[in-house]
Amino acid sequence: MGSTFNGLVGLIILALDIWAVVNVLKSGAGGGAKILWVLLILLLPVFGLIIWLIAGPRGNVRTGG
């Protein structure tokens, strides 16, 4: 049971990291900033994701109106 749980947690982290990288690439940040954010997310999957959620660039968000 433990290995199944660990595998599921790993899969969730992988999916969230992919989602974060896609959002970084869609963001309006400069090329160098995008590269740094992607490297941070890939090299530190959990901590990079948390840091990105707090301070990272966001994708183009449509505002209503």
ABEGO torsion letter per residue (X at the ends): XAAAAAAAAAAAAAAAAAAAAAAAAABABBAAAAAAAAAAAAABAAAAAAAAAAABBBBBBBBBX
